[in-house]
Amino acid sequence: MGYIDTAAIKTDGTLWMMGRNNKGGLGQNDKTDRSSPVQIPGTTWSKVDAQAYSIFGIKTDGTLWAWGGNVYGELGLNNAGGFSDWKN
């Protein structure tokens, strides 16, 4: 998975993450590290990919969600810098 965090989708469609969170990659709208898994909101996740500090998830309806580090504008928010909680 990512450089500093780990993600997993359970068979019930829930997405769970744990690890370092200095860029908000754990999707909890904070920068607190987690040694135990925390759930990302929603129950219809089908795919997840962690790229260094940025996380990308696809739900079963085909929507793409992104959160975490946005240093180079990789979250597609029309800006660069900082971090973001998950966005559609």
Backbone as JSON, one array per atom type, in Angstrom:
{
  "sequence": "MGYIDTAAIKTDGTLWMMGRNNKGGLGQNDKTDRSSPVQIPGTTWSKVDAQAYSIFGIKTDGTLWAWGGNVYGELGLNNAGGFSDWKN",
  "N": [[0.84, -1.17, 0.0], [0.5, 2.23, 0.78], [3.24, 4.55, 1.39], [3.38, 5.19, 4.06], [1.12, 4.22, 5.31], [-1.52, 1.75, 5.69], [-4.06, 0.03, 3.93], [-7.21, -1.67, 3.73], [-9.89, -3.5, 2.29], [-12.74, -4.9, 3.57], [-14.75, -7.91, 3.24], [-17.36, -7.08, 3.5], [-17.45, -4.65, 2.27], [-16.5, -2.45, 3.63], [-13.98, 0.0, 4.28], [-10.82, 0.1, 5.7], [-8.15, 1.67, 7.5], [-4.76, 2.2, 8.65], [-1.84, 3.49, 10.37], [0.85, 5.87, 9.78], [-0.1, 9.3, 9.73], [0.5, 11.85, 8.86], [-0.15, 13.43, 6.69], [-2.86, 13.3, 6.5], [-3.78, 10.95, 5.36], [-5.23, 8.86, 6.44], [-7.84, 9.49, 6.4], [-9.42, 10.67, 8.42], [-9.89, 13.29, 8.93], [-7.9, 14.55, 10.37], [-4.53, 14.66, 11.69], [-3.55, 12.55, 13.17], [-1.64, 9.76, 14.09], [-2.42, 6.26, 13.74], [-2.43, 3.18, 15.37], [-4.15, 1.12, 15.33], [-6.68, -0.18, 13.16], [-8.86, 2.16, 11.48], [-12.11, 3.05, 10.39], [-13.0, 4.14, 7.15], [-15.55, 6.32, 6.13], [-18.52, 4.84, 4.82], [-19.8, 1.96, 3.01], [-19.46, 0.71, 0.64], [-17.08, 0.23, -0.77], [-14.89, -0.72, -3.4], [-12.33, -0.8, -4.5], [-8.99, 0.2, -3.59], [-6.18, 2.36, -3.5], [-3.03, 3.29, -2.44], [-0.83, 5.92, -2.65], [2.12, 6.88, -1.74], [1.57, 9.55, 0.08], [-1.04, 10.0, -0.62], [-4.38, 8.83, -1.05], [-6.54, 6.78, -2.95], [-9.78, 5.79, -3.68], [-12.28, 3.59, -4.98], [-15.72, 3.34, -5.26], [-18.47, 0.96, -5.32], [-20.35, 2.02, -7.06], [-18.85, 3.21, -8.97], [-17.78, 5.74, -8.48], [-14.98, 7.85, -7.89], [-12.86, 8.51, -5.22], [-10.71, 10.65, -3.31], [-8.08, 11.36, -0.99], [-5.92, 12.77, 1.56], [-2.43, 13.58, 1.25], [-1.67, 16.43, -0.78], [0.36, 17.57, -2.23], [1.36, 18.03, -4.86], [-0.96, 18.57, -6.21], [-2.27, 16.21, -6.68], [-4.73, 15.23, -5.8], [-6.69, 16.25, -7.36], [-8.07, 18.66, -6.9], [-7.88, 21.14, -7.98], [-5.84, 22.65, -6.89], [-2.75, 22.9, -5.06], [-0.82, 21.62, -2.34], [-0.89, 21.18, 1.22], [-3.33, 19.12, 2.96], [-6.15, 16.9, 2.66], [-9.4, 15.88, 3.73], [-11.41, 13.07, 2.74], [-12.72, 13.26, -0.57], [-15.15, 13.46, -3.18]],
  "CA": [[0.0, 0.0, 0.0], [1.21, 3.5, 0.76], [4.55, 4.7, 2.0], [3.28, 5.32, 5.51], [-0.13, 3.7, 5.85], [-2.01, 0.5, 5.14], [-5.5, 0.04, 3.71], [-7.81, -2.96, 3.39], [-11.35, -3.54, 2.14], [-13.3, -6.16, 4.07], [-15.73, -8.51, 2.34], [-18.62, -6.35, 3.61], [-17.33, -3.4, 1.54], [-15.97, -1.37, 4.46], [-12.58, 0.31, 4.06], [-10.12, 0.33, 6.96], [-6.78, 2.14, 7.33], [-3.98, 2.43, 9.85], [-0.46, 3.88, 10.12], [1.17, 7.28, 9.94], [-1.18, 10.12, 9.21], [0.95, 13.24, 8.86], [-0.76, 14.15, 5.56], [-4.29, 13.05, 6.48], [-4.08, 9.8, 4.52], [-6.14, 7.89, 7.08], [-9.21, 9.93, 6.12], [-10.16, 10.97, 9.64], [-9.91, 14.75, 9.04], [-6.89, 14.98, 11.33], [-3.19, 14.16, 11.37], [-3.17, 11.66, 14.27], [-1.26, 8.4, 13.7], [-3.27, 5.21, 14.31], [-1.82, 1.84, 15.37], [-5.26, 0.2, 15.11], [-7.45, 0.24, 11.98], [-10.02, 3.04, 11.59], [-12.95, 2.9, 9.2], [-13.32, 5.25, 6.27], [-17.0, 6.28, 5.98], [-19.1, 4.16, 3.67], [-19.8, 0.49, 3.03], [-19.52, 0.21, -0.73], [-15.77, 0.37, -1.4], [-14.51, -1.88, -4.2], [-10.88, -0.77, -4.74], [-8.25, 1.26, -2.91], [-4.77, 2.44, -3.86], [-2.3, 4.29, -1.66], [0.37, 6.41, -3.34], [2.9, 7.69, -0.79], [0.72, 10.23, 1.06], [-2.38, 10.19, -1.17], [-5.17, 7.6, -1.13], [-7.61, 6.82, -3.95], [-10.71, 4.68, -3.52], [-13.41, 3.52, -5.91], [-16.89, 2.68, -4.7], [-19.13, 0.03, -6.25], [-21.1, 2.78, -8.06], [-17.9, 3.74, -9.92], [-17.24, 7.04, -8.12], [-13.6, 7.89, -7.43], [-12.66, 9.37, -4.05], [-9.29, 10.87, -3.05], [-7.81, 12.1, 0.25], [-4.54, 12.71, 2.02], [-1.51, 14.62, 0.79], [-2.01, 17.08, -2.04], [1.54, 18.4, -2.46], [1.48, 18.39, -6.27], [-2.29, 18.64, -6.8], [-2.67, 14.86, -7.09], [-6.1, 14.91, -5.42], [-7.61, 16.78, -8.37], [-8.89, 19.7, -6.29], [-7.53, 22.4, -8.63], [-4.84, 23.37, -6.13], [-1.69, 22.05, -4.52], [-0.41, 21.95, -0.99], [-1.73, 20.78, 2.34], [-3.94, 17.8, 2.94], [-7.59, 16.98, 2.55], [-10.21, 14.73, 4.06], [-11.84, 12.43, 1.5], [-13.57, 14.05, -1.48], [-15.64, 12.78, -4.37]],
  "C": [[0.89, 1.24, 0.0], [2.54, 3.46, 1.49], [4.46, 4.67, 3.52], [2.01, 4.75, 6.12], [-0.54, 2.43, 5.11], [-3.52, 0.59, 5.01], [-5.97, -1.35, 3.34], [-9.32, -2.8, 3.26], [-11.82, -4.91, 2.61], [-14.36, -6.67, 3.09], [-17.1, -7.83, 2.42], [-18.58, -4.98, 2.94], [-16.82, -2.24, 2.36], [-14.47, -1.24, 4.21], [-11.95, 0.71, 5.39], [-8.68, 0.73, 6.68], [-6.1, 2.29, 8.68], [-2.57, 2.86, 9.44], [-0.21, 5.34, 10.41], [0.14, 8.11, 9.21], [-0.77, 11.58, 9.09], [0.42, 14.06, 7.69], [-2.26, 13.89, 5.46], [-4.71, 11.84, 5.68], [-5.0, 8.77, 5.14], [-7.6, 8.34, 7.0], [-10.05, 10.24, 7.34], [-10.26, 12.47, 9.92], [-9.0, 15.26, 10.15], [-5.54, 14.44, 10.89], [-2.66, 13.25, 12.48], [-2.83, 10.27, 13.73], [-2.17, 7.39, 14.39], [-2.55, 3.86, 14.22], [-2.88, 0.75, 15.21], [-6.08, 0.71, 13.92], [-8.63, 1.15, 12.35], [-10.8, 2.93, 10.28], [-13.11, 4.22, 8.46], [-14.84, 5.19, 6.06], [-17.45, 5.58, 4.7], [-18.97, 2.64, 3.77], [-19.77, -0.1, 1.64], [-18.19, 0.41, -1.46], [-15.45, -0.89, -2.2], [-13.0, -1.95, -4.45], [-10.26, 0.38, -3.96], [-6.79, 1.19, -3.36], [-4.14, 3.57, -3.07], [-1.02, 4.65, -2.4], [1.11, 7.37, -2.42], [1.94, 8.3, 0.23], [-0.73, 10.39, 0.6], [-3.07, 8.84, -1.32], [-6.29, 7.81, -2.15], [-8.47, 5.58, -3.77], [-11.82, 4.75, -4.54], [-14.52, 2.75, -5.21], [-17.56, 1.81, -5.76], [-19.98, 0.75, -7.3], [-20.18, 3.45, -9.09], [-17.31, 5.1, -9.58], [-15.83, 6.89, -7.55], [-13.5, 8.9, -6.3], [-11.16, 9.48, -3.8], [-9.14, 11.67, -1.77], [-6.35, 11.94, 0.62], [-3.71, 13.85, 1.49], [-1.85, 15.13, -0.6], [-0.86, 17.99, -2.48], [1.63, 18.9, -3.9], [0.13, 18.49, -6.98], [-2.85, 17.29, -7.2], [-4.1, 14.48, -6.7], [-7.14, 15.46, -6.4], [-8.54, 17.86, -7.86], [-8.63, 21.08, -6.89], [-6.58, 23.26, -7.8], [-3.78, 22.38, -5.66], [-1.34, 22.52, -3.12], [-1.4, 21.47, 0.05], [-2.23, 19.36, 2.24], [-5.44, 17.98, 2.93], [-8.23, 15.71, 3.11], [-10.76, 14.2, 2.74], [-12.85, 13.28, 0.74], [-13.97, 13.18, -2.65], [-15.28, 13.63, -5.57]]
}
